[in-house]
């Protein structure tokens, strides 16, 4: 919304109670996104929540927790999502600890004749192995096909969500898969990380743009997650890492991959 409102010529500010945008990213990667948003002339108020609104004629004063005041003609509230499960309140279906519908690996609810899928259910985190809620279209679509197969007797299991996601932010593309460093620290999972900066394709070919890749892995080399910020080719790289993570490959295996190379698309040692 900030990008589209800015594009039609409005002055835009983003107020975020956390100290960063995109909390699926670690702060060091989010900082790159902050820099790009600010370069577009969009104001960022980070680590500062909304306290109250004061309405005066045709404008509203937004009072922030820090004491700052912002004048606004239009306010868009975006404060997260949670499963909309009110329609099953009295059904007897079991809910999980996170407030989503509890399902088994076949996506059956506590009533074996009822299946549930999508943003309303709790899934297994593919990396951390605990129950979580990850509202993404890709996993929901996959779950829909699995439920359809199970209904007609072709038994199939859903094997967890790793949270692979991608977004366009002005000229940037940002993508992530697996766990981030903060979640690994919270779970006290031992991990290492690397941050590499390279170009989207061979540097001697015109138009190469910078790309920053953060890779998280265990001391044994198991891939735990990745975050990428760049302008071109981000989708290609995150999908390679997401595929390797899904099939339990190690960081050493990434160096063994034989990927498509031509100067306009990648580097010989991508």
N, C-alpha and C positions, 0 to 999 in steps of 0.2 A: 504493500500500500504506500509506503514512504517513497518508493521508487516511482510509482505511477503518478502520485500527486505531484512529485517534484518535476516529472516529465511534462506536465501540463502547465508548469510555471508557478506553482504555489510554493510559499516558504514553508518548509517542513522541519519538524523536530521530533525526535524519538526519545521518549522517556522510559528508562529501564531500571527497575529496582535492583537487579543484579549489577555487578561491575563489568558486565560484558553482554554483547548480543550473542545469540546462538549458543545456548548453554550446553549443547552436545559437543561443542568444540572446547579445547583447552584454551586458557587465556592467551598463551603466546601466539596461537593461531588466530584467535578472535581479534587480537590487536591489529593484525594485517587488514582485517575487514573494517575495523573502526577507522583506520587511516583512509581507506578507500571511500567510505561513506562520507567522512568529513571533507574529503577532497571534492565531493560533489556539491558542497554547500549545505548539506543537511546537518542540523545541529543534533548532537548526542548528549543526553543527560544520563550518565551511567551511575549506578550505585545510589540512585535517588528515586524514591517512590512518590506517588501522588498522595497528598494528604487530604485536600478538600478542593471543591470547585466553588467559585463565586461568580454568579451571573449578573452582568450589568448591560442592560439594553440588548445590543446585538453581539456582544462578545462575552467570552468567558475567561476568567482568570484562574489558572491552574496553580494551586499552592503546593509546592513540593515539600517533602519532609526536611530538606536542607534549609528551607526558608526562601528559596528562589521562587519567583513568580513568572509565569509564562502567559501571554495573551494568545487566545486562539478563537478562530471562527468555527472550526470543525475539529472535533475530537473523535478518534477511533480507539475504542477500548479493545485490547487484545491481551487477555490475561490467562491464556492456557485453556486446555480442554480436559474433560473427564468423561468417563463412560456415561451415556444417557440410558440408564437402566430402570427408570421409574416404572416403565410398563410391566416389569416382572416382579415388582416389589412383593406382591402377595402370592407369587406363583410357587414358592417353595424351592426354586432353583438356588443352588449354592453359589455364593459369591466368594471371591478370593480376598486375600489380605489387603490388596491394593484397591479394592472397590470395583473390580471388573468381574465379569461372569467367569466362573471357574470351569475350565474344560480339560479333558484329557488329551492325550497325544493324537487321538482321532477327531478332536474338536467336538466331542460329545459333552453335554452338560451333565449335571447330577441326575437328570432324567434321561435314560438311555435312548429315548425316542426323540429327543430334542438336541439339535446341534446349535452352536453359536460361533460367530466368526467376526473378524474385523476389529474396529476400534473399541468395541464394547467388551472384549475378552482380555484375560490375562494370559500372557505367553511366557515361554521360557526364554530368558536372555541367552543367546547362543554362546556367548563368551563367559559370562559370569555364572550361568546355570541357575539363577534364581528367577522368581516370578516377577514380571514387570508388565507395563502397558506401553506399547509402542505403536501409536496411530499413524501408519503409513499405508499408502495405496498399494504398493507392490506386495507386501505380505498379505493384505486383505484379499487381494485378487487371487493369490496362490491358495489361501485358505478356502475361498469360494470353490475352486476347482476340486480341492481335496474333499470338502464336504459333499459335493455332488457325486464324486466317485464312491464315497462311503455309503451314501444313501442307496446307490444302485448295487452295492455289494462288492465293489472293487476296493478292498480295504487299503487305505493309505494313511500315513502318519505325517503330522506337521512337526518338523524337527527344530523348531525354535526360530527366533527373529534376531538377526544381527544388526538391524537398524541402518542398513545402507541407504543413504539419502544424498540428494544433490539439490542445489538451489542457485538461482541467478541473482546476484546483488549488483545492480548497475552493470558495469562491464566485467565484474568478477564472476567466476564460477567457484562455488565452495561445495565440498563433498566430504562425507565421512562414512566409515563403516566400523562395526565392532564397538569396543569400549573406548572411552577417553581416559586420560591419565588420572583425572580427579576421581572417577568411579573406581579405578584400580586401587588408588590410594585408600579410598573409603573401605574397600573390601580387603585391604592389606594384602593385595596380590603383588608379589615381587615382579618387577618389570624394568625394562630398559627402554630408551627411546632414542631415535635419531631424527634430526631435521635436516633435509637436504634441499638445496636450492639449485634448480637447473632451468633449462629453457624448454619450451613446449615442443620444439623440434630442433634440428641441427642449426647451430648458431650461425653458420656461414650462409644459410639459406634465408632470404628476406622474410621479415615478419615474426621472427622468433620472440616469444614473450616469456617473462619469468613465471616460475611455478615453485611453490613451497610445499613440500611433502613431509608430514610427520608420521613416523611409523612406530608403533608400540609393540613390544614383544617380550616374551618371558626370557629369563637367563638361559633357558634351553633352546631358545630360538622360535618358540611357537608364536605365530602372529596373533596379536590381541586386538589391534585396531589401527586405524589410520585416519588422518585428516589432510585434505589437500586444498590449497587456495591458489588459484591461478586464473589466467584469461582464456586459455585454449588447451584442449586435450585433457582436462581434469577428469571428465567422464570416463575416458579410456583407462586412465591409470587407476582410478578408484575401483573400477570393475575388475581389473586384474588382481588387485589386492583383495577385494571382496570374495572373488572366486577362490583364491588361494586360502583365505581364512576358512571359508565354508568347507573345504576339503582337507583341512588340518595340515596344510603345508607349513614349512618353516621359512624364516627369513632367508636362509641359505638357498632354498628352492627358488626364490624370486630371481636370483642371479643366474639360475639355470634355464629360465624361460626363454623360448625362442619367439620373439614378438615381431610383428610386421615392421619393417624399416624402409623408409625412403626419406630423404632430407626434408620434404614439406610436412612430414607427419610425426617424426620422432628422431631420436639419435641412435647411432649404431649400438651404443651401450646404454639403452634407455633406463 
